[in-house]
Amino acid sequence: MIAFQKISSRHSIIAMARSALITLIAGAFCVSQTASSRAQSTSVPIVRDAEIEALVTDYATPIIKTAGLSKRAISIVLVNNRSFNAFVDGRRIFINTGALLQAETPNEIIGVLAHETGHLAGGHQFKLREQLANAKTMAVVAGLLGMGAMVAGAASRQGGLAQAGAGVAMGGNEVAMRSLLSYQRTEEMAADRSAVTYLASTGQSAKGMLTTFERFSNALSLTGARADPYRISHPLPRERIANLETLAHASPYFDKKDSPALQQRHDLMRGKIAAYTGGGASVQQTFRKDPQNIGARYGDAIATYLNGSSQSAMSKLDALIKEQPKNPYFQEIKGEILLKQNKAGEAAKAFQTASALDPRKSGLIRMSYGRALMLTGTPANLKESIDIIKASIGRDRESPSGYAYLAQAYGQLGDMPRSDLASAEEKYYSGKIQEAQIFATRAQRGLKSGTPEWIQAQDIISTKRNSK
């Protein structure tokens, strides 16, 4: 099941400047100084879903390994955004659901992940920060020279000198901006070439990268806009195609296609994203060329469920389960539908089956299993649900949903201090630090001083309030 949430910048993000156009204006480079502070005050709308995370991780793992980054524990974060985009920060690759939905083949997304891995392997995010600092210095020097000229002009009542001073300041900012953007474009080309190398090393085609750049080029043509090549952070799509085409075609794997099994998983992912983000109409649009595709039928079943027609959705899903009885994610959606029908006991069995079938033993599916047991309301199931939810949190410590379920379970048991502590954790990992501290303070009053749980609450209370 797709779960939407927001993750605060404190835990996840200082979005790299290279993921968007940088606008640097006179007064300048205050933008580069405040970019981080603005990111710190915002949050990223992320998506958690066991099925999608497993697939995208499978796409990325061979690439990350061949780039020599396996020991750095690179993780993939799904961003709830319709645009086709991805970026890196720290040891994370962020990829928009829009990219996953628009890419028709696994190879296209693998190419995107290979490009972002190129940025990580090249240390581009750290080098870019150095370039930002250098550009800032250039702008400051130009600003000081310009200010000196303007002061001199005012003192001598020479308006032309004052205007020249303003021109020096503006010109210095323009030079700094162009220098920075030129550096970014160089990084992008380097990441493209690294991506082609990684794909060849893992026996995969770079054709998906060219397809992606063709998409960008067509979109740019449709807008009718003319971009100044010196004022953009990425090379123009046609330029990227020209630079990569020969290298991509030289690979012996250029014409290699994705396996049917991998393509099917990709289609299922697209059907799910389409249903959750755009409903039945989006599913139909996504699979307009192949309405009987299993991804289309999966998306239709989910959209039907989300539209409130649980019984009809169950019939559609049962047909899919009959077709693929060992698919854990079909069982996961079945559990969600049964919860919607207030059949918690049956839902728990579906989630239990999903968890047993899941080769990755996702903490998210286990959390749903624990939640369903809790909702049955029986004392024995309630205690078991707490054990299951706690174990699932151990596998996925930063999932707010798990703590929310745990708080509810402890609340039903009448254990309010632990319920408050779980609520504090849920708020903390949602980036709501002040609310987290309120719950943690309340939890401490009922916890024995010095115990691990009391210390856990104290850690939250002591957190600096950097977030909103």
N, C-alpha and C positions, 0 to 999 in steps of 0.2 A: 504494500500500500504506500502510495506517495504521501509523505507528510511534509507540509510546508511550515517553515519556521524562519525566524530571523536570528542571525548570529552576529554578535557585536564585534566591532573591529578589534576590541581588546583581546578576543580569542582567535581571530582569524585573519584580519585583513588590513594591510596598508596596500591598496590596489596600486599596481605599478603604473607609473605615468605613461609607459609605452602602450597601455591598452586603450588609450584615447588620445585625441589631438591635444597638445599642450598649448594653451594660450598664454602668452607672456606679454604683459602690457607695461607701459611706463609706470615706474614707481616700483618697480619691477622686481620680478623674482620674489616678491612677497608671495606670489602664487606658489612657488616651489617650497617656500618656507611653511606655508599654511596648508599645503595639500595633505600632509599627514594629519594635522589637527582636524581638518574637515573630515577625513576618513575616520578619525577616532570618534567623531560625534555621530557617525552614521552606522547603519547595520546592513548586512548583506542578506537578502532573502534567499535562503538555501533550501534545497529539497533533500529529504532523506527517503531512500527507498532501497530495500535490500536487492531487488532484481536489477535495477539500473546500476547501482554501485558495483555489484558483482560483475556485470558485463563490461562497464567502462574500466574497471580494474584489470580485467582480463585483456582488454585492448592495450592498456598502458604497460603492464608488467614486463613483457619482453623488450619493449623500447627502453624502459628505465634501466633494465639489467644491462643491455648492450651499451648504454651510455655510461655505465660504471657508477650508477647512482643507487644501486640496491641497498647499500648500507645506510643511506640517508633517510630511509623510511618515508619516501614520497607518498603523499596521499592525494586522492582526487576528491574535489568538492563540487557538488552540483549546484548551480545558481539558477534560481527561478527567474529567468529573463528570456524574452522571445527572440532577442537578436542572436545572430550567429557570431559568437565571440568566445574567447578563452584568454586566460592570463595566468601568470604565476606570482606567488608571494611566499617567501620563506621556503618551506619544503612542501608546498601545496600547489597543485594545478587546479585552477578553477575553470569549469566549463559550463556554459549556459545550456539550459534545456532547449533553447531555440536552436542551437547548433545540433544537438542530438536529434531533434525533430526534423530539421531540414535536410540533414545528410541522409541520402537514400541508401548508402552502403556503409558497412563497417570501415572499409578502407579510407573513406573520407574523414571519419572521426579519428582513426588511427594516425592519419597524416597530421591532423591538428595537434594531437597529443605528442607526436614526434617533434613537431615544431616547438611546442612549449617546453619539452624536455631539453631541446637544444638551448633554450634560454637558461634553464637551470644548470646544465652542464657547463655552459660558457660563463656562468657567474654574472650574467648580464644585469640582473636586478641590482647587484652591489656596485658594478661598474657605472650603471646609470646614475646612482646616487652621487658618485664622484663627479660625473659630468654635470649633474644639477648644481653641485657646489661650485664647480669651475665656471659654469654659465652665470651663476649668481654673482660671482666675483667680477666677471666681465661687465655685468649690468651695473653693479655698484660703482665700479670705476668710471664707467661712462656717465652715470648719474652725477657723480661728484664733479667730473670735468664740466658737464653741462651746467650744473648748479653754480660752479665758480664763474663760468662765462656769464650766466644770467645775473649774478650778483654784481660782477664788474660792469656789465652793461647798464644795470640800474643805477649804480653809483656814478657812472660817467654820463648817464642819460643817453646812452646810445642804444636805441631800440633794436637796431640790427644785430648788435652783439648779443643782446638778451635772446633774440629769436634764434641766433646761431647756437647759443647754449642749449636751448630746448631741442634743437635739431641734433646736437651731439648726444643728448640723453636718449632721444628716441632712436637714433641710429645705432647706438650702442646696444640697446635692448633688442633691436632687430637682428644685429649680428649675433648676439648671444643666443637668441631663439633659433636662428637658422643653424648655428653650430650644433646646438643640442639636438634638433630634429634630424640633422644630417647624421649624427652619431646613432640615433635611434634607427634610422633607415639601414645603416650599416649592420646593426645588430640583427635586424629582421632578416636581412639577406643571409647573414651567417647562420641564423637559426634554421632557415629554409634548407640550406645546404647540409647542415648537420642532420636534419630530419631525413633527407634523402639517403644519407649514409646509414642512419639507424635502420631505415626500412629495408635497405639492401642487406644489411647484416642479419636481419631477422627473417629474410626470405619473403619480404612483402613488397608490394608495388607502391610506387609514388604517384600512380595515376590519380588517386583520390585527392592529392594535394592540388594537382592541376585542375581537377573538376571544381574544387573549392574556389580557386582563384578565377576560374571562368565564371562562376556564380557571382563573385564580387564584381567582376568586370561588367557583366551584363546588367547588374543592379545599378552600377555607376552610370552606364550608358542610358538606362531608362530615366534616370533623374535629369539628364541633360546638363548636369553641373560640370564645370571645368575646375579641376583642382590644380592649385599652384604646387608643382612637385617639390618646391623648396619649403613649403609651409605645412607639410604633412609628416606624421610620425612613421608611416609605413610606406614602402615603395608602392607605386600604382600596380594594380593586379596584372596588367599586361606586361609590365616590366618584370614582375616576379615570374610569370610564365616563361618569358624569354630567357631569363637567367637559369631556370630549372629544367626546361624542356629537354635539352640535350643530355643533361646528367640523368634525368629520370628515365629517358628512353634507353640509355646505355645499360641500365640494370637488366640482368637476365630474368628478373621477376616482374618486369613492367606489365606484362599481359596476364599475370596471375590473378585469379579472381578469389574472392572470399568464399570459404566453404559454405555449402547450403545450410549447415547447422548454425553457423555463426550469423549468416544472413537472416535466418529465421529468428534468432534471439534479438537481432537488431530490429526487425520488424515488430516483434512483440513489444520492445521498448518504445518504439515510436507510437504504436497504438495506445500504450498506457499514457505516455506524455500528452498525446493529442486529446485523449479523453479527459484527463485531469485539468488540462489548461484551457481547452476550448470546447469540450463537450462533443456530442455526436456529430455536429457539423464539421468540426476540425478533423475528426476521424475520417469522415467521408472525403474531405478535401485531401487529406494526406494519402489516402489509398484509392484515389479516384481512378487510377489506371488498373487497379487490381482489387476490386471490392471484396473478393472472396479470400484474400490473403489472410493468414491466421492472425496477423497483427491487426488487421481491420476488424476481424470478428472478436478478438480480445478487447480492443478499444471500444467496440460497440457494446459488449457486455458490461464493461466498467462504466461507460457513459449512461447506460440504461439504469444501472445501480445508483449512480450519482443523481440521476434525474428523479429518483424516488420509486422506481418500478422494481422493487427487490425480487419479486417472484419471477418476473420475466427475465431479469438479469441472471437469476440462479439457473434458469433453464438453459440460457445461452452458455453460461459457465460450465454447467454439467456436461454439455456437449464437448467443450474443449478438454475437460478433465478426462472424458472417455477417450479422446484422441491422444492425450498425453498424460496418462495416469501418474507419472513420476515427476511431473512439473511442480516444484514446491510453491511457486508463485501463484499458480491457479488455486491451490489450496489456501494460500494466504488471503486472496481476494474472496474466496468462499467464506472464510472466517469473518471477514468484514461484513459481508452481506448478511450472514447469520446474526451478527451482533445487531445490525440494523433491524432485524426481525425480532429482536429481544430473545434470541435463542442462544444464551451464553454458553450453556453446556455443550451444544453441538458446535458452536464456534470454537470452543477450547479444543475439541477433538480435531477440528480442521487445522487450527494453528499448530497443534502437536504434530499432526501429520506433515505439515509444511516444514516444521523444524527438523523432523526426522529425515525428510527428503533433501533438505538444503545442504549441499556439500560444504558450504562455507560456515555453517552454523551461525548465521547472522544474529547479532544481539537484538536487532530490530524485530525479527520474527518471534524470538523468545519473549520479548517485552509484550507483544500482542497476545501471546499464549498466556502469560501471567495475568495480563489485564482481563482476559476472558474468564479465567478461573476466579479472579476476584469478583467479577460481576455475577457469578452464580450465587454469591451470598452465603454459601455454606461455610461454617467455621473451618473445616478441614481444608477446603479449597483455598480459603483466605490465607491460611498460614503457608500453604504450598506456593501460592501466588507470590508471596513476599520473597520466598527463597529463589523462585525463578526470576523475578524482576531484578533482584539484587545481583544474581549471577549474570544476567544479561547486561546490566550496567557495568559490570566488571569487564565486559568485552567491548563496551561502547560508552565510555565514561562521560562524553560530552553531549549525550542525547537528552535534551530537556524532557522529552516525552516519558522516558523511563522513570525519571524522578517524580513526574506528575502522577504516574500510576502508583508508584511506591507511596507517595503521600496519601493518596486515596485509600490504599490498602491499610496503611497504619491507622488512618482515621477511622476506618470501619472497625478495626480492632480496639479502638479507644486509646491507642498509644499516641497522644497528641504531641509530645516532645519530638518523637521520631518523625511524625507526620510533618511537623513544622520544619524539621531539619531537611527532609526530602523536598519540601516546598522551597526552602532556601536554595538548595542545589539547583532546582528547576529554574528559579529566577536568575541565579548566578550564570548558568550556562545559556540563558536567553539574553544575557547582557543587561539585565535589570538589576544592577548592583545594589541600589538603595533599597529596593523591595526585598532582595535577598538578605540584606543585613537586618531588616526588620524581622523576618521569619527566623533568622539565625539567633537573634537576641531572645526572641520568645522561646525558641527551642532550648537554649542554654538554661533557662530558669527551671526546666524539668529534667535536665540531664546532670548526672553526677560530675562534679568538677574534676578535670584531669583525665577523664575517659577519652578514648579515641573519638567518640562522637562529639563530646564537648569541645575537643580541640578542633575538630572539623568545623564546628559552628564558629569557633573563635577565628579560624583562618578567613572565613567569609566576612566576619565583622571587621577584621583588620585590613581588608582589601581597600586600597585607595579608590576613591570614587572617580575613576577616569571616565566612566561611561555615564550616559544620561540617566 
